[in-house]
Amino acid sequence: MVVAPAELTIFIRGKQEPIHPLQIGSG
């Protein structure tokens, strides 16, 4: 799977932070 660096950063941050990565990706 090819994922852009921005997507990875948001996904990782979402895991670390209480915010769900799904909600961030949805926006």
Contacts in CASP RR format, 6 or more apart in sequence:
PFRMAT RR
TARGET T0000
AUTHOR 0000-0000-0000
METHOD contacts of the structure
MODEL  1
MVVAPAELTIFIRGKQEPIHPLQIGSG
3 11 0 8 1.000
10 21 0 8 1.000
10 24 0 8 1.000
10 25 0 8 1.000
11 21 0 8 1.000
13 19 0 8 1.000
13 21 0 8 1.000
13 24 0 8 1.000
14 20 0 8 1.000
14 21 0 8 1.000
14 24 0 8 1.000
15 21 0 8 1.000
END
